[in-house]
Amino acid sequence: MATAKTIQIFLPDGNPVGVKKIEITSRTIKGIYIPRAKFESADSIPELKKPGVYFLIGGEDNEECYIGESENCYDRLKHHNNKKDFWNKAIIFVSKVDDGFMKSHVKYLEHIMIKMATECDRYTIVNSNTTKESVIPETIKTDIDDYFNDIRLLLSTLGFSVFEKAVKDSNSTNSSDILYCKCKNALASGEYTEEGLVVLKGSTITDYITESAHDFIKKTRDKLIQKEILKKEKNDNLYHFTKDYIFSSPSTAAGVIRGSNSNGWIEWKNKDGKKLKEIISK
């Protein structure tokens, strides 16, 4: 069970969309969030000169992520600023303790972070090379695994769920939590979570879209097809979800599935036919 945490976010220039420094007050990991537009002034941030790990976030829908490590994060980010075009946000994590991270520490962190992010499949990990796990003592590895959990929490607090699976482990999911959205030849299953409505892998959508459907629904469908999150199966010629996918609202999810403007609070129902609106109102 998760325990309560006190997280402190400091805005150096008072700008809520500018540079942020974030930390769990009782822990040793500190994160620094930098919009790319503010990178030119980042050399004045002393923490960036330390060894650490970093995330570059960008792409059309901020769904691409590059994970790296460096003994001097600022120098490495300066290189990326000149060489990589896709990113628009950087998040760096260092130790608040002097000499808290050594090269082997950040190499090990980079390895487990790329592995975990790939398994969670929330972002497209754009690293071109795989990494090898550093050989470090078991006692130090345990400490670094603890640091990873802090990084995971701080990253999610900033709004980047790189290490959060879309849905709970299927073995622990209660069947009463599963919702269904049906329309003619479409059948989708999903879960309502803190982040939105998760449509589960294998769900299908209608093979048509109504003329009155909002452009947003059409564009969302096209985007999912382009990214192969929706893909046709030969046996039924329907588009299937190839992975769990989170929609910010139940209505958007229902609209994409039904191919029409839809009220997701009514269209999503549990196995007993109870509407999502009724379930969350109980």
NORUR-V929305 format. One record per residue. N is the residue number from 1. PSI is psi in degrees with one decimal (* if undefined). NEAR is the number of other C-alpha atoms within 8 Angstrom. D_FIRST is the distance of its C-alpha to the first C-alpha in whole Angstrom. Layout:
N&PSI&NEAR&D_FIRST + N&PSI&NEAR&D_FIRST
This chain:
1&134.8&2&0 + 2&145.1&3&4 + 3&158.7&4&6 + 4&144.9&4&10 + 5&147.0&5&13 + 6&116.8&7&16 + 7&131.3&8&18 + 8&128.1&8&22 + 9&124.3&8&24 + 10&130.9&7&28 + 11&100.1&11&31 + 12&-35.8&8&34 + 13&11.8&6&36 + 14&8.1&6&35 + 15&117.0&8&34 + 16&-16.6&7&31 + 17&13.1&5&32 + 18&-148.6&11&33 + 19&138.4&14&32 + 20&142.8&12&28 + 21&131.0&12&27 + 22&140.4&12&23 + 23&153.2&13&21 + 24&122.5&14&18 + 25&-28.4&7&20 + 26&7.0&5&19 + 27&176.8&6&19 + 28&-1.4&9&22 + 29&135.8&13&21 + 30&138.2&12&23 + 31&145.9&13&24 + 32&119.4&11&27 + 33&129.1&11&28 + 34&115.8&13&32 + 35&144.5&12&33 + 36&-32.2&9&36 + 37&-19.8&6&39 + 38&6.6&10&38 + 39&-30.7&9&38 + 40&-26.8&6&42 + 41&5.8&6&40 + 42&-16.9&10&37 + 43&-11.4&9&40 + 44&-0.7&5&39 + 45&104.9&7&36 + 46&-32.0&7&36 + 47&-26.9&6&32 + 48&-15.3&13&33 + 49&-1.3&11&36 + 50&164.7&10&33 + 51&144.9&15&31 + 52&-173.6&15&28 + 53&156.6&15&27 + 54&159.8&12&28 + 55&132.2&11&27 + 56&122.8&12&30 + 57&136.3&14&30 + 58&-150.6&13&32 + 59&175.4&9&34 + 60&-43.1&5&36 + 61&27.5&6&32 + 62&42.8&7&30 + 63&10.7&11&29 + 64&143.5&13&30 + 65&133.0&13&29 + 66&132.7&10&30 + 67&130.9&13&28 + 68&178.2&8&30 + 69&159.0&12&30 + 70&154.7&11&33 + 71&-18.1&10&34 + 72&97.8&11&36 + 73&-36.6&16&34 + 74&-45.5&10&36 + 75&-39.4&8&39 + 76&-40.8&9&37 + 77&-34.2&8&36 + 78&-38.6&8&40 + 79&-45.8&8&41 + 80&-32.7&8&38 + 81&-30.0&8&40 + 82&-24.0&7&43 + 83&-28.7&6&42 + 84&126.8&7&39 + 85&-25.2&6&40 + 86&-26.8&7&37 + 87&151.8&13&35 + 88&-3.1&10&34 + 89&141.1&11&31 + 90&137.5&13&30 + 91&122.5&12&27 + 92&140.5&13&27 + 93&128.3&12&25 + 94&173.3&14&26 + 95&138.6&12&26 + 96&-16.5&8&27 + 97&131.4&6&28 + 98&134.6&5&31 + 99&26.8&6&32 + 100&-32.7&7&28 + 101&132.9&10&28 + 102&170.8&9&31 + 103&-42.9&9&32 + 104&-31.7&9&31 + 105&-50.5&11&27 + 106&-29.5&14&28 + 107&-40.7&11&29 + 108&-43.3&10&26 + 109&-44.6&12&24 + 110&-43.6&13&26 + 111&-50.2&12&26 + 112&-28.0&9&22 + 113&-42.1&11&22 + 114&-41.6&10&25 + 115&-48.3&8&24 + 116&-42.6&9&20 + 117&-38.1&13&22 + 118&-41.3&11&24 + 119&-39.3&6&22 + 120&-31.3&11&20 + 121&33.9&8&24 + 122&-31.4&13&23 + 123&155.8&10&26 + 124&113.9&9&29 + 125&116.8&11&29 + 126&9.4&7&33 + 127&131.8&7&33 + 128&-20.7&4&36 + 129&144.6&4&35 + 130&158.3&5&33 + 131&156.7&6&31 + 132&144.2&5&31 + 133&128.7&8&29 + 134&146.3&9&30 + 135&107.3&5&31 + 136&156.8&8&29 + 137&148.0&6&28 + 138&-36.9&6&25 + 139&-40.3&6&24 + 140&-36.9&8&24 + 141&-39.3&9&22 + 142&-41.8&8&19 + 143&-41.8&8&20 + 144&-34.3&10&20 + 145&-35.2&9&17 + 146&-40.4&8&15 + 147&-39.8&9&18 + 148&-42.1&10&17 + 149&-35.7&8&14 + 150&-42.3&10&15 + 151&-42.3&11&18 + 152&-45.3&10&16 + 153&-45.3&8&14 + 154&-39.4&12&17 + 155&-42.5&12&19 + 156&-36.8&11&17 + 157&-33.1&7&18 + 158&-6.3&6&21 + 159&13.3&6&21 + 160&101.1&7&22 + 161&53.2&8&19 + 162&-35.0&11&21 + 163&18.8&10&17 + 164&122.6&8&16 + 165&148.6&8&17 + 166&-37.6&10&19 + 167&164.7&9&17 + 168&164.0&7&14 + 169&132.3&6&15 + 170&-27.1&6&18 + 171&-22.2&4&17 + 172&2.5&6&14 + 173&127.5&8&16 + 174&132.6&6&18 + 175&-24.9&5&22 + 176&-15.1&7&22 + 177&-16.4&9&20 + 178&133.3&11&23 + 179&158.1&14&25 + 180&143.9&13&29 + 181&119.6&13&32 + 182&147.7&10&35 + 183&108.5&8&39 + 184&-111.7&5&42 + 185&7.4&8&41 + 186&139.0&14&37 + 187&114.4&11&34 + 188&145.3&14&31 + 189&153.1&11&27 + 190&177.8&11&24 + 191&141.5&12&21 + 192&119.8&10&20 + 193&-179.4&8&18 + 194&-25.8&4&17 + 195&-13.9&6&19 + 196&-157.0&11&22 + 197&117.4&14&23 + 198&114.1&14&23 + 199&128.6&15&26 + 200&149.7&13&25 + 201&137.3&10&27 + 202&-14.9&9&30 + 203&151.2&12&31 + 204&159.0&12&35 + 205&164.4&15&36 + 206&155.4&14&40 + 207&17.7&9&43 + 208&169.8&5&44 + 209&133.9&10&44 + 210&154.0&7&46 + 211&-28.8&4&48 + 212&-4.2&6&47 + 213&140.4&11&43 + 214&147.0&8&42 + 215&-32.9&6&42 + 216&-38.7&6&39 + 217&-44.2&14&38 + 218&-45.2&12&41 + 219&-37.7&8&40 + 220&-43.4&9&36 + 221&-48.2&10&37 + 222&-41.2&8&40 + 223&-43.2&8&37 + 224&-34.3&10&35 + 225&-42.7&10&38 + 226&-38.2&8&39 + 227&1.8&7&36 + 228&25.7&8&36 + 229&-30.4&12&32 + 230&126.2&13&35 + 231&140.1&11&37 + 232&139.9&8&40 + 233&138.4&9&40 + 234&-34.2&6&44 + 235&-28.6&4&43 + 236&-3.6&5&43 + 237&23.5&7&44 + 238&155.8&12&41 + 239&128.5&12&38 + 240&146.4&14&35 + 241&125.4&15&31 + 242&-6.7&10&31 + 243&163.5&8&27 + 244&137.1&11&24 + 245&131.9&11&25 + 246&125.5&10&24 + 247&142.7&11&27 + 248&-21.7&8&26 + 249&148.6&9&27 + 250&-32.1&14&28 + 251&-37.9&11&32 + 252&-43.5&12&32 + 253&-46.8&12&30 + 254&-38.9&14&33 + 255&-42.2&14&36 + 256&-40.7&13&35 + 257&-43.0&12&35 + 258&-14.5&14&38 + 259&26.8&15&40 + 260&165.4&12&41 + 261&128.2&11&39 + 262&149.4&10&37 + 263&101.1&10&35 + 264&-25.4&14&31 + 265&-20.9&10&30 + 266&-37.0&9&33 + 267&-30.3&13&33 + 268&125.2&13&29 + 269&154.6&13&29 + 270&-176.9&13&27 + 271&-20.7&9&28 + 272&3.9&5&30 + 273&6.9&6&32 + 274&130.9&9&30 + 275&150.3&12&30 + 276&-39.3&14&27 + 277&-40.0&8&28 + 278&-34.9&8&28 + 279&-44.6&8&25 + 280&-10.2&6&23 + 281&-6.1&5&26 + 282&*&4&25
